[in-house]
Amino acid sequence: MKNLTKAMALVVTAGMAYAGAAYGAGGDAQKGQSIAANCAACHGRDGNQTTAQTIPKLAQQIEAYLVKQLHDFKSGARKNSIMSSMASTLSDQGVKDVAAYFSSQKMGSDKVSDKSLADEGKQIFTGGIAKDSVPACTSCHGAHAEGMPPTFPRLAGQHSQYIVVQLKNFKSGDRANDPNAVMRDIASKLSDHQMEAVAEYVTGL
């Protein structure tokens, strides 16, 4: 477990240094608000859409993380035909501006629908799974799933179904834009039930 913690610390440090250098802040939220109107149909005007559970909330997400994801959609490092098309229309400054806008909005939490499942998820999120070398999610995403700028996203309040889909995509390799493959490695060790448990816990934070 000691070696696992040390390895995670190295991953976190390297990932944060990479993202910080490449995807710093610098956006104008006011200008980003006008751009965000084009995102409203899917993500909601303030980034808190509530109709499609597999589409993420963007409100209060870490600004540099949003910038990186938009660049990854533009480059093809992250695969999604709709998002790649939308991101391709944005200039580098436009990416920063819309990220600044959504980051400045307040995310609302979802209601936990299965408390026992959420309690199980809390154990994984805060303590990991030592026998499977799965670190606590708090190592990268923070004690309350608030995220760690600039690399690791906020998970608190995010739709549980969206989180499960992303974990499954990391596990299958369909999503591969995580620094140092850290999420692909972790997700590969999780069962579908464990993914659902973690997602159920963080959605209510």
C-alpha positions in Angstrom: 0.0 0.0 0.0 2.9 2.3 0.7 4.3 1.8 -2.8 0.9 2.4 -4.2 0.6 5.7 -2.4 4.1 6.7 -3.6 3.3 5.8 -7.2 0.0 7.8 -7.0 1.8 10.8 -5.7 4.2 10.7 -8.6 1.4 10.4 -11.1 -0.5 13.3 -9.5 2.6 15.6 -9.5 3.5 14.8 -13.1 0.0 15.1 -14.3 -0.6 18.4 -12.6 2.7 19.8 -13.9 1.8 18.8 -17.5 -1.7 20.2 -17.4 -0.7 23.4 -15.6 1.9 24.2 -18.3 -0.3 23.3 -21.2 -3.8 24.4 -20.1 -3.6 27.3 -17.8 -6.5 29.7 -17.2 -6.9 33.1 -18.9 -10.5 33.0 -20.1 -13.1 35.8 -20.0 -16.3 34.4 -18.5 -18.4 37.3 -19.8 -17.3 36.5 -23.4 -17.7 32.9 -22.7 -21.3 33.3 -21.8 -22.2 34.2 -25.3 -20.4 31.2 -26.6 -22.1 29.0 -24.0 -25.5 29.8 -25.7 -24.4 27.3 -28.4 -23.9 24.6 -25.7 -27.2 25.2 -23.9 -29.2 22.6 -25.9 -27.1 19.8 -24.4 -25.5 21.2 -21.3 -28.0 23.9 -20.1 -27.3 27.6 -20.1 -25.6 27.5 -16.8 -24.0 24.0 -17.3 -26.6 22.3 -15.1 -28.7 20.3 -17.6 -31.0 17.9 -15.9 -32.7 16.0 -18.8 -30.0 13.6 -20.1 -28.1 11.8 -17.3 -25.3 10.7 -19.7 -24.4 14.3 -20.7 -22.2 16.0 -18.1 -22.9 19.0 -16.0 -20.2 21.6 -16.8 -21.0 24.1 -14.0 -18.3 24.7 -11.4 -16.0 22.3 -13.3 -12.3 23.1 -13.0 -11.4 25.7 -15.7 -8.1 24.2 -16.9 -9.7 20.7 -17.0 -12.5 22.0 -19.3 -9.9 23.7 -21.5 -7.9 20.4 -21.9 -11.1 18.4 -22.7 -12.1 20.8 -25.4 -8.6 20.7 -26.9 -8.7 16.9 -26.8 -12.0 16.9 -28.6 -10.5 19.2 -31.2 -7.5 17.0 -31.7 -9.3 13.7 -31.5 -7.5 12.6 -28.4 -10.9 12.3 -26.9 -13.6 10.7 -29.1 -17.0 12.2 -29.5 -18.3 13.2 -32.9 -20.7 15.9 -31.6 -18.2 17.4 -29.2 -15.4 17.3 -31.8 -17.6 19.2 -34.2 -18.5 21.8 -31.7 -15.0 22.2 -30.3 -13.6 22.6 -33.8 -15.5 25.9 -34.3 -13.7 27.5 -31.3 -10.5 29.4 -31.3 -8.0 28.8 -28.5 -9.3 31.9 -26.8 -12.8 30.9 -27.3 -12.1 27.6 -25.6 -10.6 29.5 -22.6 -13.6 31.9 -22.5 -16.3 29.2 -22.5 -14.4 27.2 -19.9 -14.1 30.3 -17.7 -17.9 30.8 -18.0 -18.9 27.3 -17.1 -16.3 27.1 -14.3 -17.8 30.2 -12.7 -21.3 28.7 -12.5 -22.5 26.8 -9.4 -23.1 23.1 -9.8 -26.2 21.6 -8.2 -26.0 18.1 -6.7 -28.3 15.2 -7.7 -30.3 13.2 -5.2 -29.0 9.8 -4.1 -31.5 7.2 -5.1 -29.8 4.2 -3.3 -28.3 5.0 0.1 -26.8 1.6 0.6 -25.1 1.7 -2.7 -23.8 5.3 -2.0 -22.4 4.1 1.4 -20.5 1.4 -0.4 -19.2 3.9 -2.9 -18.1 6.2 0.0 -15.8 3.4 1.3 -14.2 3.0 -2.1 -13.9 6.7 -2.7 -12.4 7.5 0.7 -10.4 4.3 1.3 -9.8 2.6 -2.0 -9.7 -1.2 -2.4 -6.3 -2.3 -1.0 -6.6 -5.9 -2.1 -6.9 -4.8 -5.8 -4.4 -1.9 -5.5 -7.1 0.6 -6.1 -6.2 3.9 -4.4 -8.7 6.1 -2.7 -10.4 8.5 -5.2 -9.6 11.3 -2.8 -6.0 11.0 -3.8 -6.7 12.9 -7.1 -10.3 14.2 -6.8 -10.2 15.7 -3.3 -11.8 14.8 0.0 -15.2 16.0 -1.1 -14.8 15.2 -4.9 -14.2 18.9 -5.5 -11.4 18.1 -7.9 -7.7 19.2 -7.8 -6.8 22.0 -10.3 -5.6 21.9 -12.9 -5.7 18.2 -13.8 -8.3 16.3 -11.9 -12.0 17.1 -12.4 -14.7 17.9 -9.9 -17.0 14.9 -9.5 -19.2 16.2 -6.7 -22.8 16.7 -8.0 -22.1 15.1 -11.4 -24.7 12.8 -12.9 -24.0 9.3 -11.7 -24.8 7.7 -15.1 -22.3 10.0 -16.8 -19.6 9.0 -14.3 -20.3 5.3 -14.9 -20.2 5.7 -18.7 -16.8 7.4 -18.4 -15.4 4.8 -16.1 -16.5 2.1 -18.5 -14.9 4.0 -21.4 -11.6 4.2 -19.5 -11.8 0.5 -18.7 -12.4 -0.4 -22.3 -9.9 2.1 -23.7 -12.5 4.0 -25.6 -11.4 7.0 -23.6 -7.7 7.4 -23.4 -6.9 11.0 -22.7 -6.1 10.6 -19.0 -2.5 11.7 -18.0 -0.2 8.7 -17.6 -3.2 6.3 -18.2 -4.0 6.6 -14.5 -7.8 6.3 -14.9 -7.5 3.5 -17.4 -5.4 1.6 -14.9 -7.8 2.2 -12.0 -11.0 1.6 -14.0 -9.6 -1.7 -15.2 -9.7 -3.0 -11.6 -13.3 -2.0 -10.9 -16.4 -4.0 -11.4 -19.5 -2.4 -12.9 -21.1 -2.6 -9.5 -18.2 -0.8 -7.9 -18.3 1.9 -10.6 -22.0 2.4 -9.9 -21.4 2.6 -6.1 -18.7 5.3 -6.5 -20.9 7.3 -8.9 -23.9 7.1 -6.6 -21.9 8.4 -3.7 -20.3 11.4 -5.5 -23.5 12.5 -7.3 -25.0 13.5 -3.9 -22.0 15.5 -2.7 
